[in-house]
Amino acid sequence: MSKESIQAVIQQSLEEYFHNLGEQHASNVYDMVIAIVEKPILQTVMVRAGGNQSQAAEMLGINRNTLRKKLQLHDLL
């Protein structure tokens, strides 16, 4: 799957989300999307890195301590 395909899936999901909201007011959409997308990213990268947090952090382009905080936030530790 290409970057463009991932982007298209996210855009389609957001359009469906807003459609389903109808007349309701949307709030905190950014935080909601980040929280929803972040967990599967972390899970997938940790599997790909064989559980090695240093390698996973490097793959993600973030600091290992930041990775640990995110893993804890999503109950992945």
C-alpha distances in whole Angstrom, upper triangle without the diagonal:
4,7,8,6,7,10,11,11,13,15,16,16,19,20,21,23,25,26,27,29,31,34,33,33,29,30,28,25,23,24,23,20,20,21,19,16,18,19,15,14,18,18,14,16,19,18,16,20,22,23,25,25,25,22,20,22,21,18,18,20,23,26,27,29,27,24,27,28,25,25,28,27,25,27,25,28
4,5,5,6,9,10,11,13,14,15,17,19,20,21,23,25,26,27,29,31,34,33,32,29,29,27,24,22,24,23,19,19,22,20,16,18,20,17,15,18,19,16,17,20,20,18,21,23,25,25,25,26,23,20,22,21,17,17,19,22,25,26,29,26,24,28,28,25,25,29,28,26,28,26,29
4,5,5,6,9,10,11,12,14,15,17,18,20,21,23,24,26,27,29,32,31,30,26,26,24,21,19,21,20,17,16,19,18,14,16,18,16,14,17,18,16,16,20,20,18,20,23,24,25,24,24,22,19,20,19,16,15,17,19,23,24,27,24,22,26,26,23,24,27,26,24,27,25,28
4,5,5,6,9,10,10,12,14,15,16,18,20,21,22,24,26,27,30,30,29,25,26,24,21,19,22,21,17,18,21,19,16,18,20,18,17,20,21,19,19,23,23,22,24,27,28,28,28,28,26,23,23,23,20,19,20,23,26,28,30,27,25,29,29,25,27,30,28,26,29,28,31
4,5,5,6,9,10,10,12,14,15,17,18,20,21,22,24,26,29,29,28,25,26,24,21,20,22,20,17,18,20,17,15,17,19,17,16,19,20,18,19,22,22,21,24,26,27,28,27,28,26,23,24,24,20,19,21,24,27,28,30,27,26,29,29,25,26,29,28,25,28,27,30
4,5,5,6,9,10,11,12,14,15,16,19,20,21,23,25,28,27,26,23,23,21,18,17,18,17,13,14,16,14,11,14,15,13,12,16,17,15,16,19,20,18,21,24,24,25,24,26,23,20,21,21,18,16,19,21,24,25,27,24,22,25,25,22,22,25,24,22,25,23,27
4,5,5,6,9,10,11,12,14,15,17,18,20,21,23,26,25,24,21,21,19,16,15,17,16,12,13,16,14,12,14,17,15,14,18,19,18,18,22,23,21,24,27,27,28,26,27,25,22,22,23,20,18,19,21,25,26,28,24,23,26,26,22,24,27,25,23,26,25,28
4,5,5,6,8,10,10,12,14,15,16,18,20,22,24,24,24,21,22,21,17,17,19,18,14,16,18,16,14,17,19,17,17,21,21,20,21,25,25,24,27,29,29,31,30,31,28,25,26,26,23,21,23,25,28,30,31,28,26,29,29,25,26,29,27,25,28,27,31
4,5,5,6,9,10,11,12,14,15,16,18,20,23,23,23,20,21,20,16,16,18,16,12,14,16,13,12,15,17,15,15,19,19,18,19,23,23,22,25,27,27,29,28,29,27,24,25,26,22,21,23,24,28,29,30,27,25,28,27,24,24,27,25,22,25,25,28
4,5,5,6,9,10,10,12,14,15,16,19,21,21,20,17,17,16,12,12,14,12,9,11,13,11,9,13,15,13,14,17,18,17,19,22,23,22,25,27,27,28,27,28,27,23,23,24,22,19,21,22,26,27,28,24,23,26,25,21,22,25,22,20,23,23,27
4,5,5,6,9,10,11,12,14,15,17,20,19,19,16,17,16,12,13,15,14,11,13,16,14,13,16,18,17,17,21,22,21,23,26,26,26,28,31,31,32,30,31,30,26,27,27,24,22,24,25,28,30,31,27,26,29,28,24,26,28,25,23,27,27,30
4,5,5,6,9,10,10,12,14,16,19,19,19,16,18,18,14,15,18,15,13,16,17,15,14,18,20,18,19,22,23,22,24,27,27,27,30,32,32,33,32,34,32,29,29,30,27,25,27,28,31,32,33,30,28,31,30,26,27,29,27,25,28,28,31
4,5,5,6,9,10,10,12,15,18,17,17,14,16,16,12,13,15,12,10,13,14,12,12,15,17,16,17,20,21,20,22,25,25,26,28,30,30,32,30,32,31,27,27,29,26,23,26,27,30,31,31,28,26,28,27,24,25,26,24,22,25,25,28
4,5,5,6,8,10,11,13,15,15,14,11,13,13,9,11,13,11,9,12,14,12,12,16,18,17,18,21,22,22,24,26,27,28,30,32,31,33,31,33,32,28,28,29,27,24,26,26,29,30,31,27,26,28,27,23,25,27,24,22,25,26,29
4,5,5,6,9,10,11,14,14,14,12,15,15,12,14,16,14,12,16,18,16,16,19,21,21,21,25,26,25,27,30,31,31,33,35,35,36,35,36,35,31,31,33,30,27,29,30,33,34,34,31,30,32,31,27,29,30,27,25,29,29,33
4,5,5,6,9,10,13,14,15,13,15,16,13,15,17,14,13,17,18,15,16,20,21,20,22,25,25,25,27,30,30,31,33,35,34,36,35,37,36,32,32,34,31,28,31,31,34,35,35,32,31,33,31,27,29,30,27,25,28,29,32
4,5,5,6,9,12,11,12,9,12,13,10,13,14,11,11,15,15,13,15,18,19,19,21,23,24,24,27,29,29,30,33,34,33,35,33,35,35,31,31,33,30,27,29,29,32,33,33,30,29,30,28,25,26,28,24,22,25,27,30
4,5,5,7,9,9,9,8,11,13,10,13,15,13,13,16,17,16,17,20,22,22,23,26,27,28,29,32,33,33,35,37,36,38,36,38,37,33,33,35,32,29,31,31,34,35,35,31,31,33,31,27,29,30,27,25,28,30,33
4,5,6,9,10,11,11,14,16,14,17,19,16,16,20,20,18,20,23,25,24,26,29,29,29,32,34,35,35,38,39,39,40,39,41,40,36,36,38,35,32,34,34,37,38,38,35,34,36,34,30,32,33,30,28,31,32,36
4,5,9,9,11,11,14,16,14,17,18,15,16,19,20,17,19,23,23,23,25,28,28,29,31,33,34,35,37,39,38,40,38,40,39,36,36,38,35,32,35,35,37,38,38,34,33,35,33,29,31,31,28,26,29,30,34
4,6,5,7,7,11,13,12,16,17,14,15,19,19,18,20,23,24,24,26,28,29,30,32,34,35,36,38,40,38,40,38,40,40,36,36,38,36,33,35,34,37,38,37,33,33,34,32,29,30,31,27,26,29,30,34
4,6,8,10,13,16,15,18,20,18,18,22,23,21,23,26,27,28,29,32,33,33,35,37,38,39,41,43,42,44,42,44,43,39,39,41,39,36,38,37,40,41,40,37,36,38,36,32,34,35,31,30,33,34,38
4,7,9,13,16,15,19,21,19,20,23,24,23,25,28,29,30,32,34,35,36,38,40,41,42,44,45,44,46,43,45,45,41,41,43,41,37,39,38,41,42,41,38,38,39,36,34,35,36,32,31,34,36,39
4,6,10,13,13,17,18,16,18,21,21,20,23,25,27,28,29,31,32,34,36,37,38,40,41,43,41,43,41,43,43,39,38,40,39,35,37,36,38,39,38,35,35,36,33,31,32,32,29,28,31,33,36
4,7,10,11,14,15,14,16,19,19,19,22,24,26,27,28,30,31,33,34,36,38,39,40,42,40,42,39,41,41,37,36,38,37,33,35,34,36,37,36,32,33,34,31,29,31,31,27,27,30,32,35
4,7,7,10,12,11,12,15,16,16,18,20,22,24,25,26,28,29,31,32,34,35,36,38,37,38,35,37,37,33,32,35,33,29,31,30,32,33,32,29,29,31,28,25,27,28,24,23,27,29,32
4,5,8,9,9,11,13,14,15,17,19,21,23,23,25,27,28,29,31,33,34,35,37,35,36,33,35,35,32,30,33,31,28,29,27,29,31,30,26,27,28,25,23,25,25,21,21,25,27,29
4,5,5,6,9,10,11,12,14,15,17,20,20,21,24,25,26,27,30,31,31,33,31,32,29,31,32,28,27,29,28,24,25,24,26,27,26,22,23,24,21,19,21,22,18,18,22,23,26
4,6,5,6,9,10,11,12,14,16,18,18,20,22,23,24,26,28,29,30,32,30,31,29,30,30,27,26,28,26,23,24,23,26,27,26,22,23,24,22,19,21,22,19,18,22,23,26
4,5,5,6,9,10,11,12,15,16,16,18,20,21,22,24,26,27,28,30,28,29,26,27,27,24,23,24,23,20,20,20,22,24,23,19,20,22,19,17,19,20,17,17,21,22,25
4,6,5,6,9,10,10,13,15,15,16,19,20,21,22,25,26,26,28,26,27,24,26,26,23,21,24,23,19,20,19,21,22,21,17,17,19,16,14,16,17,14,14,17,19,22
4,6,5,6,9,10,12,14,15,16,18,19,20,22,24,25,26,28,26,27,25,27,27,23,22,25,23,20,22,21,23,23,23,19,19,20,18,15,17,18,14,13,17,18,21
4,5,5,6,8,11,12,12,14,16,17,18,20,22,23,24,26,25,26,24,25,25,21,21,23,21,18,20,19,22,23,22,19,18,20,18,15,17,18,15,14,18,18,22
4,5,5,6,9,11,10,12,14,15,16,18,20,21,22,24,22,23,20,22,22,18,17,20,18,15,16,15,18,19,19,15,15,17,15,11,14,15,12,12,16,16,19
4,6,5,7,9,10,11,13,15,16,17,19,20,21,23,21,22,20,22,22,18,18,20,19,16,18,16,18,19,18,15,14,15,13,10,12,13,10,9,12,13,16
4,6,6,8,9,11,12,14,15,17,18,19,21,22,21,23,21,23,23,19,19,22,20,17,19,18,21,21,21,18,16,18,16,13,13,15,12,10,13,14,17
4,6,6,6,9,10,11,13,15,16,17,18,20,19,21,19,21,20,16,16,19,16,13,16,16,19,19,20,16,15,17,16,12,13,15,13,11,15,14,18
4,6,5,6,9,10,11,12,14,15,16,18,17,18,16,18,17,13,13,16,14,11,14,13,15,15,16,13,11,13,12,8,10,12,10,9,12,11,15
4,5,5,6,9,10,11,12,14,15,16,15,17,15,17,17,13,14,17,15,13,16,15,17,16,16,14,11,12,12,8,8,11,9,6,9,8,12
4,5,5,6,8,10,11,12,14,15,14,16,15,18,17,13,15,17,14,13,16,16,18,18,19,16,13,15,15,12,11,14,13,10,12,10,14
4,6,5,6,8,10,11,12,14,13,15,13,15,14,10,12,13,11,9,12,13,15,15,17,14,11,14,14,11,11,14,13,11,14,12,15
4,6,5,6,9,10,10,12,11,12,10,13,12,8,9,12,10,9,12,11,13,12,14,12,8,10,11,8,7,11,11,9,11,8,11
4,6,5,6,9,10,11,9,12,11,14,13,10,12,15,13,12,15,15,16,15,16,15,11,12,14,11,9,12,12,10,11,8,10
4,5,5,6,9,10,10,12,12,15,13,10,12,14,11,11,15,15,17,16,18,17,13,15,17,14,12,15,16,13,14,11,14
4,5,5,6,8,9,10,9,11,9,6,9,10,7,8,11,12,14,13,15,14,11,13,15,13,11,15,16,14,15,12,14
4,5,5,6,5,7,7,10,8,6,9,11,9,10,13,13,14,12,14,14,10,11,14,12,10,13,15,13,13,10,11
4,5,5,6,9,10,13,11,9,12,14,12,13,16,17,18,16,18,18,14,15,17,15,13,16,18,15,15,11,13
4,5,8,9,11,12,9,8,11,12,9,11,15,16,17,16,19,18,15,16,19,17,15,18,20,18,18,15,16
4,5,5,7,9,6,5,9,10,8,11,13,14,15,13,16,16,13,14,17,16,14,17,19,18,18,14,15
4,5,9,11,9,8,12,13,12,14,17,17,18,15,18,18,15,15,18,17,15,18,20,18,18,14,14
4,6,9,8,8,11,13,12,13,16,16,15,12,15,15,12,12,15,14,11,14,17,15,15,11,10
4,6,5,6,9,10,11,12,14,14,13,10,13,14,11,11,15,15,12,15,18,17,17,13,12
4,5,5,6,8,10,10,12,11,10,7,9,10,7,8,11,11,10,12,15,15,15,12,11
4,5,5,6,9,10,10,10,8,6,9,11,9,10,13,14,13,15,18,18,18,15,14
4,5,5,6,9,10,10,10,9,12,13,11,12,16,15,14,17,19,19,19,16,16
4,5,5,6,8,9,10,8,11,11,8,10,13,12,11,15,16,15,16,13,14
4,5,5,6,5,6,5,9,8,6,9,11,11,11,14,15,15,17,14,14
4,5,5,6,7,8,11,11,10,13,15,14,15,18,19,19,20,18,18
4,6,8,10,11,14,13,11,14,16,15,15,18,19,18,20,17,18
4,6,9,10,12,10,9,12,14,12,13,16,16,16,18,16,17
4,7,9,12,10,10,13,15,13,15,18,18,18,21,19,19
4,6,8,7,7,10,11,11,12,15,15,16,18,17,17
4,5,5,6,9,10,11,12,14,15,17,18,17,16
4,5,5,6,9,10,10,12,14,15,16,14,13
4,5,5,6,9,10,11,12,14,15,14,13
4,5,5,6,9,10,11,13,14,13,13
4,5,5,6,9,10,11,12,11,11
4,5,5,6,9,10,10,9,8
4,5,5,6,9,10,10,10
4,5,5,6,9,8,9
4,5,5,6,5,6
4,5,5,6,6
4,6,8,9
4,5,8
4,6
4
